[in-house]
Amino acid sequence: MDEPIPVTRAVGHGTAKLMPDVDRERAWLLTVDGAPQSYVDLDEPAHLEFEYVRRLGHVLDVLAEPGRPLDALHLGGGALTLPRYLAATRPGSRQDVVEFDRKLLDLVAEQLPLPEGADVMLHAADARAWLEAAPDASADVLVADVFGGSRVPAHLTSVAYVREAARVLRADGVYLGNLADAAPFTFLRSQLATLSTEFEELVLIAEPGVLRGRRFGNAVLAAAHRPLDLAALARRTAADAFPARVEHGAALRDLTGGARPVRDADAVPSPEPPGGAFGVG
């Protein structure tokens, strides 16, 4: 039997590697310049390996009744982990994926093909430019997981960007964002303030050690015009193999404090992770 072998290729923004998981027959880890980007199991697309991706998946699970298709827009492609997840858990979902690096998209499409019948359209474009051209009220959920290297680009952190996201979402739609920060949470607090300019409901999901300021790590933000099912979300995140806390209401207002919304003129990328924070090998 042929053993899967790693694949290394120069892409538009670095060197991408696809490394097989020795414990799962058709599972792969994608890294770019050593930073983990995605994990995919081609035989079990509903398997989510990374902690923060599992938390995004928990929110996707409670957005609507089980199995109901969603119209989803993904900013940031990677190895298409969440589009595969939605195609498996909510068959019939229509999905658009926007990834700036065309060579990375080509590598993933070639080496890790999408399941037959998955309604997923791939677009090589800048996330904000594509969003600004997207139709009004065209998505049930928008997932923003865009990193230039290991940092969220500045132009995806501002009030103008959030305004476009809110425009593209339907009235009951939900914005989901992945970002990374550490105490004193200057970037995270600014993003909470920025999202609150357009959305009434904000939810933060993160590992307790990150929230206590013990380490740099990922935080998942959900924003909507309607209440989310916090009880169901809290149960899922608490029972996960990697438990997390769900913060809402007064706790988030306290965390946001006096942080001000970010304007395009003063937008900056998310902080640089400390050495080794997300590296592999």
C-alpha atoms as an extended CHARMM CRD file, in Angstrom:
* protein
*
       281  EXT
         1         1  MET       CA              0.0000000000        0.0000000000        0.0000000000  PROA      1               0.0000000000
         2         2  ASP       CA              1.3140000000        3.4440000000       -0.9160000000  PROA      2               0.0000000000
         3         3  GLU       CA              1.9690000000        5.6550000000        2.0690000000  PROA      3               0.0000000000
         4         4  PRO       CA              0.9120000000        9.3000000000        1.7600000000  PROA      4               0.0000000000
         5         5  ILE       CA              3.8960000000       11.6010000000        1.4530000000  PROA      5               0.0000000000
         6         6  PRO       CA              4.2140000000       15.2770000000        2.4050000000  PROA      6               0.0000000000
         7         7  VAL       CA              3.6990000000       17.8710000000       -0.2990000000  PROA      7               0.0000000000
         8         8  THR       CA              5.6840000000       21.1220000000       -0.2920000000  PROA      8               0.0000000000
         9         9  ARG       CA              4.9680000000       23.9540000000       -2.7010000000  PROA      9               0.0000000000
        10        10  ALA       CA              5.7220000000       27.6510000000       -3.0310000000  PROA      10              0.0000000000
        11        11  VAL       CA              2.4660000000       29.5950000000       -2.9250000000  PROA      11              0.0000000000
        12        12  GLY       CA              1.7460000000       33.2720000000       -3.2430000000  PROA      12              0.0000000000
        13        13  HSD       CA              2.6450000000       34.1440000000        0.3380000000  PROA      13              0.0000000000
        14        14  GLY       CA              5.2290000000       31.6470000000        1.4880000000  PROA      14              0.0000000000
        15        15  THR       CA              5.8450000000       27.9180000000        1.4410000000  PROA      15              0.0000000000
        16        16  ALA       CA              2.8900000000       25.6190000000        1.9670000000  PROA      16              0.0000000000
        17        17  LYS       CA              3.2490000000       22.0900000000        3.2820000000  PROA      17              0.0000000000
        18        18  LEU       CA              0.6500000000       19.3420000000        3.3850000000  PROA      18              0.0000000000
        19        19  MET       CA              1.6430000000       16.7290000000        5.9530000000  PROA      19              0.0000000000
        20        20  PRO       CA             -0.2480000000       13.4460000000        6.4090000000  PROA      20              0.0000000000
        21        21  ASP       CA             -1.4680000000       12.4860000000        9.8730000000  PROA      21              0.0000000000
        22        22  VAL       CA             -0.0290000000        9.0870000000       10.7440000000  PROA      22              0.0000000000
        23        23  ASP       CA             -3.0100000000        8.3600000000       13.0080000000  PROA      23              0.0000000000
        24        24  ARG       CA             -5.7950000000        9.0760000000       10.4870000000  PROA      24              0.0000000000
        25        25  GLU       CA             -5.6200000000        7.5100000000        7.0590000000  PROA      25              0.0000000000
        26        26  ARG       CA             -6.6790000000       10.4390000000        4.8760000000  PROA      26              0.0000000000
        27        27  ALA       CA             -6.1030000000       13.3920000000        7.1760000000  PROA      27              0.0000000000
        28        28  TRP       CA             -3.7560000000       16.2730000000        6.4050000000  PROA      28              0.0000000000
        29        29  LEU       CA             -2.2620000000       19.2750000000        8.1560000000  PROA      29              0.0000000000
        30        30  LEU       CA             -1.6750000000       22.4050000000        6.0910000000  PROA      30              0.0000000000
        31        31  THR       CA              1.0270000000       24.8420000000        7.1960000000  PROA      31              0.0000000000
        32        32  VAL       CA              2.3100000000       28.0090000000        5.5540000000  PROA      32              0.0000000000
        33        33  ASP       CA              5.8280000000       29.0230000000        6.5510000000  PROA      33              0.0000000000
        34        34  GLY       CA              5.5500000000       26.6720000000        9.5040000000  PROA      34              0.0000000000
        35        35  ALA       CA              2.3410000000       28.1720000000       10.9010000000  PROA      35              0.0000000000
        36        36  PRO       CA             -0.6050000000       25.7500000000       11.0930000000  PROA      36              0.0000000000
        37        37  GLN       CA             -3.4120000000       26.8430000000        8.7840000000  PROA      37              0.0000000000
        38        38  SER       CA             -5.8610000000       23.9460000000        8.5420000000  PROA      38              0.0000000000
        39        39  TYR       CA             -6.4680000000       20.3160000000        9.3550000000  PROA      39              0.0000000000
        40        40  VAL       CA             -8.7010000000       18.1900000000        7.1160000000  PROA      40              0.0000000000
        41        41  ASP       CA             -9.8530000000       14.5750000000        7.3000000000  PROA      41              0.0000000000
        42        42  LEU       CA            -11.1160000000       13.6880000000        3.8330000000  PROA      42              0.0000000000
        43        43  ASP       CA            -12.9760000000       10.6250000000        5.1440000000  PROA      43              0.0000000000
        44        44  GLU       CA            -14.5480000000       12.4860000000        8.0970000000  PROA      44              0.0000000000
        45        45  PRO       CA            -15.1450000000       16.1140000000        7.0780000000  PROA      45              0.0000000000
        46        46  ALA       CA            -17.1140000000       16.7160000000       10.2890000000  PROA      46              0.0000000000
        47        47  HSD       CA            -13.9590000000       16.0650000000       12.3240000000  PROA      47              0.0000000000
        48        48  LEU       CA            -12.5210000000       19.3700000000       13.5520000000  PROA      48              0.0000000000
        49        49  GLU       CA             -9.0300000000       19.1210000000       15.0040000000  PROA      49              0.0000000000
        50        50  PHE       CA             -7.9820000000       22.6610000000       15.9230000000  PROA      50              0.0000000000
        51        51  GLU       CA             -9.4510000000       24.0810000000       19.1320000000  PROA      51              0.0000000000
        52        52  TYR       CA            -10.6350000000       27.3800000000       17.6650000000  PROA      52              0.0000000000
        53        53  VAL       CA            -12.1500000000       25.6540000000       14.6280000000  PROA      53              0.0000000000
        54        54  ARG       CA            -14.1270000000       23.3810000000       16.9390000000  PROA      54              0.0000000000
        55        55  ARG       CA            -15.5220000000       26.5270000000       18.6040000000  PROA      55              0.0000000000
        56        56  LEU       CA            -16.4930000000       28.0070000000       15.2500000000  PROA      56              0.0000000000
        57        57  GLY       CA            -18.1720000000       24.6700000000       14.5170000000  PROA      57              0.0000000000
        58        58  HSD       CA            -20.1360000000       24.8290000000       17.7750000000  PROA      58              0.0000000000
        59        59  VAL       CA            -21.5600000000       28.2090000000       16.7740000000  PROA      59              0.0000000000
        60        60  LEU       CA            -22.4220000000       26.9340000000       13.3040000000  PROA      60              0.0000000000
        61        61  ASP       CA            -24.2530000000       24.0160000000       14.9360000000  PROA      61              0.0000000000
        62        62  VAL       CA            -26.5720000000       26.2580000000       16.9730000000  PROA      62              0.0000000000
        63        63  LEU       CA            -27.3440000000       28.9280000000       14.3490000000  PROA      63              0.0000000000
        64        64  ALA       CA            -30.3490000000       27.0530000000       13.0240000000  PROA      64              0.0000000000
        65        65  GLU       CA            -32.1600000000       23.7820000000       13.4780000000  PROA      65              0.0000000000
        66        66  PRO       CA            -29.9230000000       20.7470000000       12.8160000000  PROA      66              0.0000000000
        67        67  GLY       CA            -29.3910000000       19.9450000000        9.1650000000  PROA      67              0.0000000000
        68        68  ARG       CA            -30.8950000000       23.1470000000        7.7680000000  PROA      68              0.0000000000
        69        69  PRO       CA            -28.8170000000       24.4060000000        4.8140000000  PROA      69              0.0000000000
        70        70  LEU       CA            -27.1320000000       27.7760000000        5.1570000000  PROA      70              0.0000000000
        71        71  ASP       CA            -25.8140000000       30.3080000000        2.6860000000  PROA      71              0.0000000000
        72        72  ALA       CA            -22.2850000000       30.8540000000        3.9650000000  PROA      72              0.0000000000
        73        73  LEU       CA            -19.4880000000       33.2360000000        3.0700000000  PROA      73              0.0000000000
        74        74  HSD       CA            -15.9740000000       32.2980000000        4.2270000000  PROA      74              0.0000000000
        75        75  LEU       CA            -13.2740000000       34.9690000000        4.1900000000  PROA      75              0.0000000000
        76        76  GLY       CA            -10.0330000000       32.9970000000        4.2820000000  PROA      76              0.0000000000
        77        77  GLY       CA             -9.7580000000       29.5980000000        2.6910000000  PROA      77              0.0000000000
        78        78  GLY       CA             -6.9450000000       27.4740000000        4.0560000000  PROA      78              0.0000000000
        79        79  ALA       CA             -7.7290000000       23.8350000000        3.3430000000  PROA      79              0.0000000000
        80        80  LEU       CA            -11.5040000000       24.5280000000        3.3700000000  PROA      80              0.0000000000
        81        81  THR       CA            -12.1080000000       22.8300000000        6.7150000000  PROA      81              0.0000000000
        82        82  LEU       CA            -15.3180000000       24.6420000000        7.6510000000  PROA      82              0.0000000000
        83        83  PRO       CA            -16.8390000000       24.5680000000        4.1420000000  PROA      83              0.0000000000
        84        84  ARG       CA            -16.3680000000       20.7800000000        4.2330000000  PROA      84              0.0000000000
        85        85  TYR       CA            -17.9040000000       20.6980000000        7.7140000000  PROA      85              0.0000000000
        86        86  LEU       CA            -21.0030000000       22.6350000000        6.6490000000  PROA      86              0.0000000000
        87        87  ALA       CA            -21.3930000000       20.5140000000        3.5100000000  PROA      87              0.0000000000
        88        88  ALA       CA            -21.3870000000       17.4100000000        5.7320000000  PROA      88              0.0000000000
        89        89  THR       CA            -23.5330000000       18.6680000000        8.6110000000  PROA      89              0.0000000000
        90        90  ARG       CA            -25.8820000000       20.8910000000        6.6190000000  PROA      90              0.0000000000
        91        91  PRO       CA            -26.1980000000       19.2840000000        3.1580000000  PROA      91              0.0000000000
        92        92  GLY       CA            -27.4330000000       21.6600000000        0.4740000000  PROA      92              0.0000000000
        93        93  SER       CA            -25.6270000000       24.6790000000        1.9290000000  PROA      93              0.0000000000
        94        94  ARG       CA            -24.4180000000       27.1570000000       -0.6770000000  PROA      94              0.0000000000
        95        95  GLN       CA            -20.9750000000       28.4750000000        0.1280000000  PROA      95              0.0000000000
        96        96  ASP       CA            -18.5050000000       31.0260000000       -1.2010000000  PROA      96              0.0000000000
        97        97  VAL       CA            -14.8550000000       30.9430000000       -0.1260000000  PROA      97              0.0000000000
        98        98  VAL       CA            -12.6250000000       33.9740000000       -0.6650000000  PROA      98              0.0000000000
        99        99  GLU       CA             -8.8740000000       33.3700000000       -0.4530000000  PROA      99              0.0000000000
       100       100  PHE       CA             -6.2710000000       35.9040000000       -1.5740000000  PROA      100             0.0000000000
       101       101  ASP       CA             -3.6180000000       33.3060000000       -2.4350000000  PROA      101             0.0000000000
       102       102  ARG       CA             -4.6270000000       31.6740000000       -5.7200000000  PROA      102             0.0000000000
       103       103  LYS       CA             -1.7150000000       29.2460000000       -5.6330000000  PROA      103             0.0000000000
       104       104  LEU       CA             -2.8180000000       28.0290000000       -2.2210000000  PROA      104             0.0000000000
       105       105  LEU       CA             -6.3620000000       27.4990000000       -3.5180000000  PROA      105             0.0000000000
       106       106  ASP       CA             -4.9730000000       25.5520000000       -6.4680000000  PROA      106             0.0000000000
       107       107  LEU       CA             -2.8660000000       23.3530000000       -4.1750000000  PROA      107             0.0000000000
       108       108  VAL       CA             -5.8090000000       22.5310000000       -1.9350000000  PROA      108             0.0000000000
       109       109  ALA       CA             -8.1620000000       21.8500000000       -4.8410000000  PROA      109             0.0000000000
       110       110  GLU       CA             -5.5870000000       19.5370000000       -6.4160000000  PROA      110             0.0000000000
       111       111  GLN       CA             -4.4330000000       17.6150000000       -3.3490000000  PROA      111             0.0000000000
       112       112  LEU       CA             -7.5160000000       17.7630000000       -1.1030000000  PROA      112             0.0000000000
       113       113  PRO       CA            -10.5280000000       17.8070000000       -3.4370000000  PROA      113             0.0000000000
       114       114  LEU       CA            -13.9190000000       18.7910000000       -2.0820000000  PROA      114             0.0000000000
       115       115  PRO       CA            -16.5690000000       16.0710000000       -1.6900000000  PROA      115             0.0000000000
       116       116  GLU       CA            -18.6950000000       15.4190000000       -4.7540000000  PROA      116             0.0000000000
       117       117  GLY       CA            -21.8610000000       17.4800000000       -4.6320000000  PROA      117             0.0000000000
       118       118  ALA       CA            -20.5330000000       20.1180000000       -2.2410000000  PROA      118             0.0000000000
       119       119  ASP       CA            -21.8530000000       23.4950000000       -3.4410000000  PROA      119             0.0000000000
       120       120  VAL       CA            -18.6910000000       25.4910000000       -2.7180000000  PROA      120             0.0000000000
       121       121  MET       CA            -17.4410000000       28.2460000000       -4.9970000000  PROA      121             0.0000000000
       122       122  LEU       CA            -13.7990000000       29.3180000000       -4.6760000000  PROA      122             0.0000000000
       123       123  HSD       CA            -12.7110000000       32.8930000000       -5.3610000000  PROA      123             0.0000000000
       124       124  ALA       CA             -9.1230000000       34.1570000000       -5.4850000000  PROA      124             0.0000000000
       125       125  ALA       CA             -9.5580000000       37.7390000000       -4.2870000000  PROA      125             0.0000000000
       126       126  ASP       CA             -8.9270000000       40.1840000000       -1.4750000000  PROA      126             0.0000000000
       127       127  ALA       CA            -11.4790000000       39.5160000000        1.2510000000  PROA      127             0.0000000000
       128       128  ARG       CA            -12.6370000000       43.1030000000        1.7520000000  PROA      128             0.0000000000
       129       129  ALA       CA            -12.7640000000       43.9270000000       -1.9480000000  PROA      129             0.0000000000
       130       130  TRP       CA            -14.8900000000       40.8280000000       -2.6040000000  PROA      130             0.0000000000
       131       131  LEU       CA            -17.1160000000       41.6350000000        0.3710000000  PROA      131             0.0000000000
       132       132  GLU       CA            -17.6940000000       45.1920000000       -0.8470000000  PROA      132             0.0000000000
       133       133  ALA       CA            -18.9430000000       43.8360000000       -4.1840000000  PROA      133             0.0000000000
       134       134  ALA       CA            -21.1760000000       41.1360000000       -2.6810000000  PROA      134             0.0000000000
       135       135  PRO       CA            -24.9800000000       41.5300000000       -2.8070000000  PROA      135             0.0000000000
       136       136  ASP       CA            -26.9670000000       42.8630000000        0.1400000000  PROA      136             0.0000000000
       137       137  ALA       CA            -28.5550000000       40.3140000000        2.4860000000  PROA      137             0.0000000000
       138       138  SER       CA            -27.0180000000       37.3560000000        0.6650000000  PROA      138             0.0000000000
       139       139  ALA       CA            -25.5460000000       35.2860000000        3.5210000000  PROA      139             0.0000000000
       140       140  ASP       CA            -26.8320000000       33.5350000000        6.6310000000  PROA      140             0.0000000000
       141       141  VAL       CA            -23.3620000000       33.3770000000        8.1320000000  PROA      141             0.0000000000
       142       142  LEU       CA            -20.0390000000       35.0640000000        7.4360000000  PROA      142             0.0000000000
       143       143  VAL       CA            -16.9090000000       33.3570000000        8.7780000000  PROA      143             0.0000000000
       144       144  ALA       CA            -13.8200000000       35.5730000000        8.8770000000  PROA      144             0.0000000000
       145       145  ASP       CA            -10.6050000000       33.6130000000        9.4040000000  PROA      145             0.0000000000
       146       146  VAL       CA             -8.0990000000       35.6800000000        7.4560000000  PROA      146             0.0000000000
       147       147  PHE       CA             -4.4570000000       35.8530000000        8.4210000000  PROA      147             0.0000000000
       148       148  GLY       CA             -1.6380000000       37.4510000000        6.4980000000  PROA      148             0.0000000000
       149       149  GLY       CA              1.0740000000       35.1870000000        7.8420000000  PROA      149             0.0000000000
       150       150  SER       CA              0.0680000000       35.0150000000       11.5040000000  PROA      150             0.0000000000
       151       151  ARG       CA             -1.7540000000       38.3680000000       11.7650000000  PROA      151             0.0000000000
       152       152  VAL       CA             -5.2370000000       39.5830000000       10.8490000000  PROA      152             0.0000000000
       153       153  PRO       CA             -4.7790000000       42.2450000000        8.1360000000  PROA      153             0.0000000000
       154       154  ALA       CA             -5.5180000000       45.8070000000        9.2350000000  PROA      154             0.0000000000
       155       155  HSD       CA             -8.1650000000       46.4700000000        6.5680000000  PROA      155             0.0000000000
       156       156  LEU       CA            -10.3060000000       43.6630000000        8.0540000000  PROA      156             0.0000000000
       157       157  THR       CA            -10.5020000000       45.2590000000       11.5060000000  PROA      157             0.0000000000
       158       158  SER       CA            -12.3000000000       48.5660000000       10.9380000000  PROA      158             0.0000000000
       159       159  VAL       CA            -15.8010000000       49.9840000000       11.2260000000  PROA      159             0.0000000000
       160       160  ALA       CA            -16.0090000000       50.2670000000        7.4250000000  PROA      160             0.0000000000
       161       161  TYR       CA            -15.2490000000       46.5440000000        7.0860000000  PROA      161             0.0000000000
       162       162  VAL       CA            -17.7970000000       45.6020000000        9.7580000000  PROA      162             0.0000000000
       163       163  ARG       CA            -20.3970000000       47.7720000000        8.0320000000  PROA      163             0.0000000000
       164       164  GLU       CA            -19.8960000000       45.7930000000        4.8140000000  PROA      164             0.0000000000
       165       165  ALA       CA            -20.1600000000       42.4920000000        6.6940000000  PROA      165             0.0000000000
       166       166  ALA       CA            -23.4410000000       43.5950000000        8.2870000000  PROA      166             0.0000000000
       167       167  ARG       CA            -24.7870000000       44.6650000000        4.8960000000  PROA      167             0.0000000000
       168       168  VAL       CA            -24.0650000000       41.2890000000        3.3060000000  PROA      168             0.0000000000
       169       169  LEU       CA            -25.6440000000       39.3420000000        6.1660000000  PROA      169             0.0000000000
       170       170  ARG       CA            -29.3790000000       38.7790000000        6.3320000000  PROA      170             0.0000000000
       171       171  ALA       CA            -31.3790000000       40.2330000000        9.2120000000  PROA      171             0.0000000000
       172       172  ASP       CA            -30.9570000000       37.0480000000       11.2650000000  PROA      172             0.0000000000
       173       173  GLY       CA            -27.4340000000       36.3780000000        9.9880000000  PROA      173             0.0000000000
       174       174  VAL       CA            -24.3840000000       35.8260000000       12.1730000000  PROA      174             0.0000000000
       175       175  TYR       CA            -20.8270000000       37.0970000000       11.8480000000  PROA      175             0.0000000000
       176       176  LEU       CA            -18.0750000000       34.7880000000       13.1050000000  PROA      176             0.0000000000
       177       177  GLY       CA            -14.4850000000       35.9350000000       13.4530000000  PROA      177             0.0000000000
       178       178  ASN       CA            -11.2910000000       34.2750000000       14.5980000000  PROA      178             0.0000000000
       179       179  LEU       CA             -8.5480000000       36.4660000000       16.0360000000  PROA      179             0.0000000000
       180       180  ALA       CA             -5.6080000000       36.0720000000       18.3880000000  PROA      180             0.0000000000
       181       181  ASP       CA             -4.4210000000       38.2570000000       21.2510000000  PROA      181             0.0000000000
       182       182  ALA       CA             -3.0570000000       38.2500000000       24.7890000000  PROA      182             0.0000000000
       183       183  ALA       CA             -3.4790000000       40.3790000000       27.9000000000  PROA      183             0.0000000000
       184       184  PRO       CA             -4.1030000000       43.3040000000       28.1340000000  PROA      184             0.0000000000
       185       185  PHE       CA             -6.2230000000       42.4640000000       25.0610000000  PROA      185             0.0000000000
       186       186  THR       CA             -5.8220000000       45.7980000000       23.3110000000  PROA      186             0.0000000000
       187       187  PHE       CA             -6.6740000000       44.2980000000       19.9140000000  PROA      187             0.0000000000
       188       188  LEU       CA             -9.5200000000       42.1010000000       21.1720000000  PROA      188             0.0000000000
       189       189  ARG       CA            -11.1010000000       45.0170000000       23.0310000000  PROA      189             0.0000000000
       190       190  SER       CA            -10.8900000000       47.2090000000       19.9350000000  PROA      190             0.0000000000
       191       191  GLN       CA            -12.6120000000       44.5200000000       17.8790000000  PROA      191             0.0000000000
       192       192  LEU       CA            -15.4330000000       44.1900000000       20.3980000000  PROA      192             0.0000000000
       193       193  ALA       CA            -15.9390000000       47.9590000000       20.2290000000  PROA      193             0.0000000000
       194       194  THR       CA            -15.8370000000       47.8860000000       16.4270000000  PROA      194             0.0000000000
       195       195  LEU       CA            -18.3400000000       45.0400000000       16.0610000000  PROA      195             0.0000000000
       196       196  SER       CA            -20.6990000000       46.7510000000       18.5140000000  PROA      196             0.0000000000
       197       197  THR       CA            -21.1300000000       49.6450000000       16.0580000000  PROA      197             0.0000000000
       198       198  GLU       CA            -23.2130000000       47.3550000000       13.8270000000  PROA      198             0.0000000000
       199       199  PHE       CA            -24.3560000000       44.4000000000       15.9340000000  PROA      199             0.0000000000
       200       200  GLU       CA            -26.4280000000       44.3600000000       19.1260000000  PROA      200             0.0000000000
       201       201  GLU       CA            -25.4550000000       40.8540000000       20.2520000000  PROA      201             0.0000000000
       202       202  LEU       CA            -21.8140000000       39.9160000000       20.8860000000  PROA      202             0.0000000000
       203       203  VAL       CA            -20.4330000000       36.6180000000       22.1790000000  PROA      203             0.0000000000
       204       204  LEU       CA            -16.8250000000       35.7020000000       22.9440000000  PROA      204             0.0000000000
       205       205  ILE       CA            -15.5410000000       32.1260000000       23.1530000000  PROA      205             0.0000000000
       206       206  ALA       CA            -12.0300000000       31.4220000000       24.3850000000  PROA      206             0.0000000000
       207       207  GLU       CA             -9.9530000000       29.0340000000       26.4650000000  PROA      207             0.0000000000
       208       208  PRO       CA             -9.9210000000       30.0630000000       30.1460000000  PROA      208             0.0000000000
       209       209  GLY       CA             -6.1290000000       30.4100000000       30.2260000000  PROA      209             0.0000000000
       210       210  VAL       CA             -6.2600000000       32.9560000000       27.4240000000  PROA      210             0.0000000000
       211       211  LEU       CA             -9.0230000000       34.9430000000       29.1290000000  PROA      211             0.0000000000
       212       212  ARG       CA             -7.0410000000       34.9690000000       32.3760000000  PROA      212             0.0000000000
       213       213  GLY       CA             -4.0920000000       36.4660000000       30.5430000000  PROA      213             0.0000000000
       214       214  ARG       CA             -1.8360000000       33.4460000000       30.9700000000  PROA      214             0.0000000000
       215       215  ARG       CA             -0.9980000000       32.9660000000       27.3140000000  PROA      215             0.0000000000
       216       216  PHE       CA             -1.4380000000       34.2350000000       23.7640000000  PROA      216             0.0000000000
       217       217  GLY       CA             -4.2460000000       32.4420000000       21.9650000000  PROA      217             0.0000000000
       218       218  ASN       CA             -7.2870000000       32.4290000000       19.7090000000  PROA      218             0.0000000000
       219       219  ALA       CA            -10.6250000000       34.0130000000       20.5160000000  PROA      219             0.0000000000
       220       220  VAL       CA            -13.8150000000       33.4320000000       18.5380000000  PROA      220             0.0000000000
       221       221  LEU       CA            -16.2240000000       36.3600000000       18.2600000000  PROA      221             0.0000000000
       222       222  ALA       CA            -19.8490000000       35.9590000000       17.2040000000  PROA      222             0.0000000000
       223       223  ALA       CA            -21.9880000000       38.9890000000       16.3680000000  PROA      223             0.0000000000
       224       224  ALA       CA            -25.6440000000       39.2260000000       15.3830000000  PROA      224             0.0000000000
       225       225  HSD       CA            -28.8020000000       41.3070000000       15.5480000000  PROA      225             0.0000000000
       226       226  ARG       CA            -30.5680000000       38.5090000000       17.4010000000  PROA      226             0.0000000000
       227       227  PRO       CA            -29.8280000000       36.5080000000       20.5450000000  PROA      227             0.0000000000
       228       228  LEU       CA            -27.8650000000       33.3170000000       20.0090000000  PROA      228             0.0000000000
       229       229  ASP       CA            -28.6390000000       30.0810000000       21.8520000000  PROA      229             0.0000000000
       230       230  LEU       CA            -26.1320000000       30.7230000000       24.6180000000  PROA      230             0.0000000000
       231       231  ALA       CA            -27.2290000000       27.7710000000       26.7320000000  PROA      231             0.0000000000
       232       232  ALA       CA            -26.6580000000       25.2950000000       23.9110000000  PROA      232             0.0000000000
       233       233  LEU       CA            -23.3960000000       26.9790000000       22.9850000000  PROA      233             0.0000000000
       234       234  ALA       CA            -22.1370000000       26.9010000000       26.5720000000  PROA      234             0.0000000000
       235       235  ARG       CA            -22.9810000000       23.1970000000       26.8670000000  PROA      235             0.0000000000
       236       236  ARG       CA            -21.0980000000       22.3500000000       23.7030000000  PROA      236             0.0000000000
       237       237  THR       CA            -18.0110000000       24.3750000000       24.5330000000  PROA      237             0.0000000000
       238       238  ALA       CA            -17.8590000000       23.1380000000       28.1330000000  PROA      238             0.0000000000
       239       239  ALA       CA            -18.1830000000       19.4870000000       27.0670000000  PROA      239             0.0000000000
       240       240  ASP       CA            -15.5550000000       19.7740000000       24.3300000000  PROA      240             0.0000000000
       241       241  ALA       CA            -12.2420000000       17.9470000000       24.6040000000  PROA      241             0.0000000000
       242       242  PHE       CA            -10.7750000000       21.4760000000       24.7970000000  PROA      242             0.0000000000
       243       243  PRO       CA            -13.2070000000       23.3030000000       27.1230000000  PROA      243             0.0000000000
       244       244  ALA       CA            -13.8330000000       26.9980000000       26.5870000000  PROA      244             0.0000000000
       245       245  ARG       CA            -15.7930000000       29.7790000000       28.2180000000  PROA      245             0.0000000000
       246       246  VAL       CA            -18.6600000000       31.6870000000       26.6250000000  PROA      246             0.0000000000
       247       247  GLU       CA            -18.7680000000       35.3650000000       27.6150000000  PROA      247             0.0000000000
       248       248  HSD       CA            -21.7120000000       37.6670000000       26.9130000000  PROA      248             0.0000000000
       249       249  GLY       CA            -23.4410000000       40.7870000000       28.1640000000  PROA      249             0.0000000000
       250       250  ALA       CA            -21.9540000000       42.5840000000       31.1560000000  PROA      250             0.0000000000
       251       251  ALA       CA            -18.7540000000       40.5180000000       31.0940000000  PROA      251             0.0000000000
       252       252  LEU       CA            -18.0320000000       41.6450000000       27.5410000000  PROA      252             0.0000000000
       253       253  ARG       CA            -18.9160000000       45.2440000000       28.3000000000  PROA      253             0.0000000000
       254       254  ASP       CA            -16.4550000000       45.1630000000       31.1710000000  PROA      254             0.0000000000
       255       255  LEU       CA            -13.7820000000       43.6630000000       28.9380000000  PROA      255             0.0000000000
       256       256  THR       CA            -14.3790000000       46.2420000000       26.2150000000  PROA      256             0.0000000000
       257       257  GLY       CA            -14.1080000000       49.0570000000       28.7490000000  PROA      257             0.0000000000
       258       258  GLY       CA            -13.1970000000       52.3420000000       27.0890000000  PROA      258             0.0000000000
       259       259  ALA       CA            -11.8970000000       50.8130000000       23.8620000000  PROA      259             0.0000000000
       260       260  ARG       CA            -12.8440000000       52.8100000000       20.7870000000  PROA      260             0.0000000000
       261       261  PRO       CA            -14.0190000000       51.5040000000       17.4010000000  PROA      261             0.0000000000
       262       262  VAL       CA            -11.2780000000       51.2240000000       14.7800000000  PROA      262             0.0000000000
       263       263  ARG       CA            -11.3600000000       53.5140000000       11.7640000000  PROA      263             0.0000000000
       264       264  ASP       CA             -9.5980000000       52.7450000000        8.4950000000  PROA      264             0.0000000000
       265       265  ALA       CA             -7.1380000000       55.5680000000        9.1260000000  PROA      265             0.0000000000
       266       266  ASP       CA             -5.8680000000       54.0650000000       12.3740000000  PROA      266             0.0000000000
       267       267  ALA       CA             -6.3720000000       50.3400000000       11.7210000000  PROA      267             0.0000000000
       268       268  VAL       CA             -3.4560000000       48.0230000000       12.5080000000  PROA      268             0.0000000000
       269       269  PRO       CA             -2.9730000000       44.2630000000       12.1030000000  PROA      269             0.0000000000
       270       270  SER       CA             -3.5270000000       41.9370000000       15.0350000000  PROA      270             0.0000000000
       271       271  PRO       CA             -0.4790000000       41.5080000000       17.2970000000  PROA      271             0.0000000000
       272       272  GLU       CA              2.4610000000       39.3760000000       16.2670000000  PROA      272             0.0000000000
       273       273  PRO       CA              2.3210000000       36.0500000000       18.1190000000  PROA      273             0.0000000000
       274       274  PRO       CA              5.2350000000       35.3450000000       20.4140000000  PROA      274             0.0000000000
       275       275  GLY       CA              7.8690000000       33.0040000000       19.0200000000  PROA      275             0.0000000000
       276       276  GLY       CA              6.6210000000       29.4220000000       18.8320000000  PROA      276             0.0000000000
       277       277  ALA       CA              3.0390000000       30.2730000000       19.7600000000  PROA      277             0.0000000000
       278       278  PHE       CA              1.5470000000       28.5530000000       16.7160000000  PROA      278             0.0000000000
       279       279  GLY       CA              4.5100000000       26.8780000000       15.0300000000  PROA      279             0.0000000000
       280       280  VAL       CA              4.8090000000       23.2260000000       14.0860000000  PROA      280             0.0000000000
       281       281  GLY       CA              8.0320000000       21.2740000000       14.2590000000  PROA      281             0.0000000000
